[in-house]
Amino acid sequence: MIVTVTPYLALPRWPYRLGQQTKADHDTLALAKALVPMRYAGFVPADDPALRYGLALNDAGFFWEAHEILEAVWKVAPQRGRDRILLRACIQVANANLKLSLQRPRAAYRLLQEALSELDELAIRPPADVAGSFSEHFPVVVLASAIAHQLALEETERVLIQISEV
């Protein structure tokens, strides 16, 4: 069964787990990376297909793949911009989810701390007032609260964090 998460792309055929598969579904990821522009002019649009796909991958349990796509978006996001900071936090959350799925709670904890630090940095930056910007439309406070909650839990109680569903 093929599940479509954007008008353009289906989910990868399998989630890549380090040490469990020999390779990721690079064919599907290549289609997603093709949606990433050479650069974003001024901001990353909240409705950008590659961005939305990366967030949806995390929420569907494709954490390594989410990291790959979100990183591709981050690389071409405007330097020193609010969207870039938020993207780094989302990448760290996807990576933390991957570590949790691999039974590496300490690594996940460290990554969640880094994500929360990024969101703290975002909070002290003045809003860009750019209509349609990812960082201006994303519920940053809700994600920060979800991360802080996970950091307060014992290692064995931590659960995966949904990014686009916060």
C-alpha positions in Angstrom: 0.0 0.0 0.0 1.3 3.5 -0.9 0.5 6.3 1.5 0.7 9.8 0.1 1.7 12.5 2.5 1.9 15.4 0.1 0.3 15.9 -3.3 3.7 14.9 -4.7 5.2 12.1 -2.6 4.4 8.8 -0.9 6.1 7.7 2.3 9.4 5.7 1.8 8.9 2.0 1.3 10.6 1.3 4.7 12.1 3.3 7.5 15.9 3.2 7.6 17.3 2.1 11.0 21.1 2.1 11.4 22.4 -1.4 11.8 19.0 -3.0 10.8 18.9 -2.3 7.0 21.6 -2.1 4.5 20.2 1.1 2.9 17.5 3.7 3.0 14.8 4.2 0.3 17.0 6.7 -1.6 14.7 6.7 -4.6 11.8 8.3 -2.6 14.2 10.6 -0.8 15.6 11.8 -4.1 12.1 12.8 -5.2 11.7 14.8 -2.0 15.0 16.5 -2.3 14.2 17.5 -5.8 11.4 19.7 -4.3 14.0 21.7 -2.4 14.9 24.9 -4.3 18.5 26.1 -4.8 17.9 28.6 -2.1 14.9 30.3 -0.4 14.5 34.0 -1.0 14.2 35.6 2.5 12.4 32.9 4.3 11.2 29.2 4.1 7.5 29.2 3.3 5.4 27.4 5.9 3.7 25.4 3.1 6.9 24.4 1.3 6.3 20.8 0.0 9.8 19.6 1.0 9.4 21.1 4.5 5.9 19.6 5.0 7.2 16.3 3.7 10.1 16.3 6.2 7.8 17.0 9.1 5.3 14.4 8.0 8.1 11.8 7.7 9.0 12.4 11.4 5.4 12.0 12.5 5.0 8.8 10.4 8.1 7.2 12.1 10.6 7.8 9.3 13.1 9.7 11.6 16.3 9.2 9.6 14.5 10.2 6.4 13.0 13.3 8.1 16.4 14.3 9.2 17.7 14.0 5.6 14.9 16.1 4.1 14.8 18.7 6.8 18.6 19.1 6.6 18.3 19.6 2.8 15.8 22.4 3.5 18.0 23.8 6.3 21.1 24.0 4.0 19.4 26.4 1.6 17.4 28.4 4.2 18.5 32.0 4.7 21.6 32.3 6.8 21.0 33.6 10.4 17.3 33.5 9.8 14.6 32.4 12.3 13.5 29.6 9.9 17.0 28.2 10.0 17.0 28.1 13.8 13.6 26.3 13.9 14.7 23.9 11.2 17.8 22.9 13.4 15.4 22.3 16.3 13.2 20.1 14.1 16.2 18.2 12.8 17.4 17.5 16.4 13.9 16.3 17.4 13.8 13.9 14.4 17.3 12.7 15.4 16.2 12.3 19.0 13.2 10.2 17.9 15.6 8.0 15.9 17.8 7.5 19.0 14.7 6.6 21.1 13.6 4.1 18.5 17.1 2.6 18.6 16.9 2.3 22.4 19.5 5.1 23.0 17.8 7.3 25.5 20.9 9.2 26.6 21.6 10.3 23.1 18.0 11.3 22.6 18.1 13.3 25.8 21.2 15.3 24.6 19.6 15.9 21.2 16.3 17.1 22.9 18.4 19.5 25.0 20.0 20.9 21.8 16.6 21.3 20.2 15.3 23.1 23.2 18.3 25.4 23.2 17.5 26.2 19.5 14.0 27.1 20.4 15.2 29.3 23.3 17.4 31.1 20.8 14.4 31.5 18.5 12.4 33.0 21.4 14.9 35.8 21.9 15.0 36.7 18.2 12.5 39.4 17.1 9.8 38.0 14.9 10.5 38.5 11.2 6.9 39.6 10.4 7.1 37.7 7.1 3.7 36.4 6.1 4.0 32.8 5.2 7.3 32.1 7.0 7.7 28.7 8.6 8.9 30.2 11.9 6.1 32.6 12.1 3.4 30.0 11.6 4.8 27.1 13.6 3.6 26.5 17.2 7.1 27.0 18.7 5.9 27.3 22.3 4.0 24.0 22.0 7.0 22.1 20.6 9.2 23.6 23.3 6.7 22.5 26.0 6.6 19.0 24.5 10.4 18.8 24.6 10.7 20.2 28.1 8.1 17.6 29.2 10.2 14.8 27.7 13.4 16.0 29.3 11.7 16.0 32.7 10.7 12.3 32.4 12.8 9.3 33.4 14.7 7.6 30.5 12.3 4.7 30.3 9.2 7.0 30.1 10.3 9.1 27.1 8.1 8.9 24.0 8.5 10.0 20.4 7.7 13.7 19.7 5.4 14.5 16.7 6.6 17.7 15.1 3.8 18.7 12.8 1.1 17.6 15.2 2.3 19.8 18.1 
